[in-house]
Each structure stands twice: as structure tokens, then as C-alpha cells.
Amino acid sequence: MAAIFHGVGAATALSPSPSHSVDSKKFQLAPSRSLSARKGRIAVVRSDSSVNLSLNSRGRKDHLWIPNAVATKTDDSAASTASKSGHEILLFEALREGLEEEMDRDPHVCVMGEDVGHYGGSYKVTKGLAEKFGDLRVLDTPIAENSFTGMGIGAAMTGLRPVVEGMNMGFLLLAFNQISNNCGMLHYTSGGQFTIPVVIRGPGGVGRQLGAEHSQRLESYFQSIPGIQMVACSTPYNAKGLMKAAIRSENPVILFEHVLLYNLKERIPDEDYICNLEEAEMVRPGEHVTILTYSRMRYHVMQAAKTLVNKGYDPEVIDIRSLKPFDLYTIGNSVKKTHRVLIVEECMRTGGIGASLTAAINENFHDYLDAPIVCLSSQDVPTPYAGTLEEWTVVQPAQIVTAVEQLCQ
């Protein structure tokens, strides 16, 4: 397993599939109690910019949080160049499609977690997989994150390629010891005798009135663990590509998904593809300022970009995607061109991804900066339940516009 460095150049549910020869009924486990009641509704954002808003339990329409904003300049991202003869798919379906394809390709790939089996996962990412692959490869576990995460790490040491689902990233704090002391270290402490090809994935970020414990931004917690790679998906295209690449990697990979992006729709290619786990995505080329972002904040940034273009600014938007290691090659080339950097994240300000990214840019590209780096982050408070207060804690597009205007003065 290659060492991981922050260095320059680092680079609508589906019908159940036909059953395999394994009799899933024979091995059927008693379903664990469902925790799905915790989850909120999500707006469906279509590729044609139309939005379907569902009613919440109180019968009112939820505030739209995920605009399908596209800047006026041509989008050169990989997703935009995808084959037009592909198929439209929601982000959670793209994750499932990538997972199913890898399970078909490699019999060593298995899934474990709470409600991942016949219930299909809390966000239906694994729906239909238990019927197709059986209960031995899609294993429902008790509500015991530390135990089943450790089981997944042990399975990886013996040659399997487990995909461990945390029903919510906040719950994986209960497995932090396994992820830190075993997942990240065993390759090194064993002198290279073991590789740990495990994927740990699940929903995180600020949802819509899910409360503090279900709205945690934990990227920086896991970023500090040596030996771990981290990626964050933001579109159906890169969700599938990153999922497939993470499963094939010999490194332990944490894949961050956002609860408010699962119903984002996009056309993706029919042919097989993967995304580079260590590569950022150029979302919008520009000249005046580099805006670095990831996950849900990509859409807040792109909404702000439309306003900025109308005001005469030409922002360059990069979805960093790889949270560890950073793709300092792509980032550095952008900084050398624009000489100004704005970081927009949903992670906490103190010790967040933005703080690490600021340090890396200052260390490597300080001479190219014409202004101090500006970082817009979430406030250092537990996420409130009240919708209006919750919105105040997260960076909004208007703040991004103001920051760019001040940065470019």
C-alpha cells in the first residue's frame, strides 16, 4: 500500500435483480430494527433544472437547499463530457450501480452494515443486492458499529473486499478506534504483511432538520488518521466512479456521501468507468479567483458563480473531491493562474478540511498569492434543529458572492 502524502502532484428504487445460485432464504437473518424513521425528505433535482419537492410530515413544502445551478461558462468536468447515450440516474442509484457492478466482477466484494440487507439500506443504496447475492455477501449486522467495522477490517486482512456502511457518519465515531488503530495502521505495523482493501461509506453532512447528532461534518476527524484515503462524491457520475475505484483500491478508503445529494439526477455513461481517487475535478475554468469546494457546497458555489459572472467576475471552480491526499497539482496550477483562493466547505472552521487546505496552499504556493486565502466554513456549533438556525450555520451562496467581491478588490 502506497504511503499517503499531502504533496505536490498527489494526484426511484430499482427492481430486485435475479437471484444467484445462493439461496438467500436459507441464510436469511432476522432483520435488525429499522432506524429509517430518522431520515428526512429530499428534493429531487433533475438535469433539466426542474425540481420536485416532497411534503414533510407536517404537510409544508421544504425550503429548496440544492439548486441545480450551472455557471454560464462551458463546464469541462468529466461529468459534462459523459456519453449522451448514457442513462439518467439518481446519486444513490449510481452508488448502488457501482457497487453491484463490482460485486458481479469480483466475488471477494461484500457488504455489511445495519439494515443493508433486505431492507436495502437507510437510503436504499443496497436495495436488491441481498436478493441477488445472498445474505452471506450482503450481511445485516446488529447495531454495533465498533464490532462490524472491526469485522470488516478483519475480513479485508483475509482477502475479502468489504464495503462497510455506516447508517450515518456520526455513528462511525463509535468505531473510531477500529478505523484509527486497525484500519489505518495494520499495513504499516505488520511490516506490509497485510493490506486492508476496505471501503467505509455512508451519509453525512447537514441534512434538513435532522438534529445535531445526525448533521455532523466529520471529514476532519478522519483526515487526521494516517494510512487512510478519503474522497467525497458530489454528482451521480463521480459517486459511481469513486465507489468503483475505492473498492478496487488496496488502501482503506472512506467515501463521504451527503444526505441532501442522494436524489440528485444526472446522465452517466453506459460503459464502465472509474474516477481517480487522488484527482480533483475542474468544474468551471476561470481567471479571477480559484474557488475550492466539495460535496454539497459545490452547488452553493455554482449558484453563486452565476451571480458572479453577471457581476463581471470569472471564478474558477474546483471540486477537490479527494480530501486525503489533496490534488495539489490541479490546485497549484489554478493558484498560479488566478493568484487568489476562496475555500468553501461545510466542515467546521476550527481544524476543518479548509484549515488543512489553507496550510498546504500557503506552504507550497505562497509566492503565487496576491491576497490572503479566504475560507468560508460552517460555524463551530452543533447543528440546530430549527430550520432557520440550521441555515445560518452553513455557508450560503450570498456569502460566497460577497467573499469573492472582497477578495478581488
N, C-alpha and C positions, 0 to 999 in steps of 0.2 A: 504493500500500500504506500502510495507516494505521500511524502510529508506535505502538509498544507501550510502555505506561507501567504502573508499579505505582501506580496512583492510585485514589482513591475512585470507585466507580461503574464501574470496568473490569469492565466487566461480566465320532465316528462319521462319518466322512467322507461326502461326498456323491458321487453318481454323476456321471461327467463329463457336461457339458451338450452339446447338439448342436453340431456344428461350424458356424462361419460359412462364408462363401464362400471365405475364405482357406485355402489348402491348407497345414495345419500341417506335413505330412510334407515338403513341398517345402523349407520353411525350417528343418527340424529341425536343431538344433545338437547337437554331441557333448556329452553330459551331463558336467558337472563332477563331480569325485569327491565322493561324498556324505560330509557331516560329521555325519550324523544320529546316529551312534553316541554322540555326546557327550551326548545328551539323556536325562533320567531319566523315570520313570513319574509319573503324576499321578492323584490321587484324583478320581473323578467325583462331584460334589456335586449331587444332584437338588433340584428345587424343593420336593419333599415331605420334605426333610431326610434321605432315605436316602443312604448313601454306599457306592460301590463302590470297594474298594481292590484295586489290582492288585499282583501279586507282583513284586519286583525280581529282578535277575539271581541273587541268592543264595537266592531262594525264601522270604524272610521278608516279612511284611506291613510296609509302610512306616507310620511314625507319621503320624497324621492331622494335617495342618497347616492345613486350610481348613474349619473348621466352618461350617455354614450357619446361623449364629446370627442370630436375629431378636429384637429387644427387644419387650417386651410392649406398648408403646405403638404406636398406629397408625403405620405407615410411610407418609409422604406424598410419598415420592420419585416421580419421573416413572416409574420402572420399575414401581412398585407400582400405578400408575394405568393401566398399559398395558392395551389391549383384551384381555379374557379370551378372545376368539375368535381370538387370535393363534396362534402356533406355538412349541413348545418348541425350544430351540436351545442348543448349547454356545457358549462365548465365541469360540473360534477359528472356528466356523462362522458366527457373527454377523459377524465381521470379513470373512470371505470373501463373505458375502451382501451386505454393504455395498459391498465393492469390486466385485463382479460387477454390481450394480445401477448403479454409477457408470460402469463400463466400457460397459454397454449404453446408458446415457443420453448419454454423451459420448465420441465416438471419439478424442478427444485424450488420454484417460486410458490410461496404460500402466504396466507393472510391470517392474522389473528387480532383479536380485539373484542370489545364489548358490543354485542348486537350486530357484528359484521356478517353473521351467517344468514339465516332465513329471514330475518328482519331487514337485511340489506344495508345496515349501517345507519347512523343517525341522520346522515344527509344522502343516503341511497347510493353512495359511491360503490358499494359492493353488492348491490341488488342483483339477484340472479346468479351470482357466482357459486353459491353453495349448492344450488340445484345442478349446476353444470360440472363442478369439480369435486363435489362431495365435502362432507364435514371434516375430513382429515386435512384438507388443504385450505379450507375456509373455516377457521376454528373460532367458535364463540367462547369467550373466556368469562370467568367471574369478574366482578367489579373489583379488580385488584391490579392497578397499573404497575406497581413495582414488580409483581410476580410475573405477569405475562410479558412485560418488556424484557425482564431477565431471561424468560424462556425463549423469546425471540433472539436475543443475543447469543444464548447457548446454541440455538438451532443454527444460527449463522456460522458458529465455530465448527459445526459438524458437517458443513457443506450445503445447507439449505440457503435460500434467499428469502427470508421472511419480510413481509410488509406489515408493520405493527401500526394499527390505527389507534390514536388517542381520540376518544369521543369529543374531547375539547382539549386544546393545547394546555390549558390551565391544569387539567387533571394530570398531565405528564410531569408536573412538579413532584407528584408522589413517586415518580420513577426516576427522579433526578440522580440518585445515587447509582442506579444501573447505567444510565446514559453516560454519566461522567466517569465513574470509576471502572466501568467494564467496557462499555461500547467504544468510548474514545481511546482507551488505554491498552486494551488487551493485545493488540497487534504489536505495540512497542514493548510492553512489559514481558511478552512471551518471546522477545527476540525475533519477531517475524514469523513465528511458527503458526500463528492464526491470522486469518483475515476475517473481518466482520462485515460481510456484504448485507447489511440490514437497512431497510428504509423505515423511518419513523415519520408518520404523516398524520395530519388531522387539521380541523378547523381552528382558527384563532382570530384575533383582532377584535375590534369593537363592532358588535352587531347592531341590532336595533332593540334597545331596552332589554338586554339580556342580563343586566346587573353586573356588578364588579367582578365576580368570580368567573363569569363566562365571557368577559370582554377584556381579557388581559393580552398585553402585547409582550410576548416573551422571547422575541428573537435575540435580544442582547443577553438573556440568561444563558442560552445555549451557545451563543457565539464565543463565549469565553472558554468553552471546553476544548482542549487540544485533541486533535485527531478526528474531528467531526467536520463534514461538509454541510453547508446549509444553502437551500435555494427557496425562493418564494415565487409561486406562479401567479399570473395576473390575467391571462387570457386562456380560452379553451385550447388554442394552439400550443402555447408553451406549457400548459398544465399536462397535456398528454406527452409532449416531448420530454419534459423534465421527469415525469413519472417513469417513463421507459428507461431513460438514461440513468436515473437513480437506482433502479432495480438491477441494471447491468453493471453498475459500478462495484469495484472491490472495496470501496470505502463505505463507512457508515454515513448515511445521508439523512438529514432532517428536511422534509418537504413541508413548507408552510402554505396552508390554504386559507383563504379569507371567507368568513361566513356570508358576507354580502356579495360575493362574486360567484357563488355556485350556480346561479341562474343566468349568468352572462352568456349570450349566444354569439357564435361566430362560425364561419365556414372554414373547415380544415381539410387538408388533403386526404384522399382515399388511400394513397400509398403510405408505406411505412416510413417513419422518420423519427429522429431523436433530436433533442436540443443539447448543446454543450453545457455541462454543469458549472463551468467556470467562466462563462461568457455573458456579458451584458447585452442588452438589446437596444439598438438605436431606434427610438420610436419616432422622433421628429428631428431632422437636421436643422441647425440654425447657426447664427453668427454672434449674437449679442450676449448670451448667458447660457451656461450649462445648468440644467435642472436635473438632479439625480433623485430618483424615487423608486418605489417598488410596490407591489401588491395593489391594494385598493387605492392608494394615493396616486397611482398612475392616472386614474380617471379624473381626480380632482385637478391634477396638473394639466391634463389635456383640456379640461373645461376652462381653466384659467388661460391656457395658451390661445384659445380663440379670442378672448378679450385682449390679450397682449398683442396679438397680431393686428387687431383693429386699432390699437393704440400706436402702432408703428414699431413694435419690438419683434425681434426674430429669435425666440428661445430655442435652444437645442434640448430635447428631452431624451433622457436615457433611463430605461428600466434596468436597474443594476442586476436584478434577478438573482445573481449569485451573492449571497450575504456572507459567505465564507468559502473560499477566498474572494476578495474583491477583484474584479477585472480592471486592474489599474492601467492596462494597455489602452482599452477603449476610453476609460475615464480620462487618462492622461492626454490622449490625443485631442479630446474635446476641450480640456482646460487650456491646452496650448493654442487652440483656435479662438476661444471666447474670452479667456482671461478672467472670467467671473463664474462663481459657483453658488447655486442655491440647492440645498438638500431639503427634500420634503418627505417626511416619514410619519407613520402612525405610532412608531415606538416611542417610549419615554425619552425625554430630553436628557436626563441625567444617565450617563452610561449607555445610551442607546446606540443603534446602528449608525445614526448620524454623527455621533461623537467619534466613533471609531473611523468612520469615513473621512471626517474632517482632519483627524490626526494623520491618516495615510496620505491625504492630498497635500497637506502642509509639509509633510516630511519629504515627499517625492517631487512636488511641483510648485513649491512656494515661489520660485523665481518667475513663474509664468502668471501669477495672480496680480491683477491690478486693483483688487479690492478684497477685504476680508471675506472669508466664507460665511454665508448665512445659512443657518439650519432652522427649519420650522418643524417642530416636533409636538407630540401630544403633551398636555400638561402633566406634571408629576403628581397626579391624584388618582385614587381608584375611580374607575369609570362610574359616574352616577347612573341610577336607573331612570330618572326623569329625562324625557326625550330632549327637552331644551338644554338642560345642563350637559347631557351627554354630547350634544353637538358642539357645545362650547369647548369641550376638552380636546376635540380633534381639529386638525388644520382644515380650513375651508378655502375654496377657490379664491375668494376675495382677498384673503391674507397672502396668497401666493402672488396675485397681481401686484399688491402693494409692495411686497418684498422685492420683486423684480424691478419695479419702478425706482425704488430707493437704491437698489444695487447698481443700476445703470446710469445714475445721475453723474 
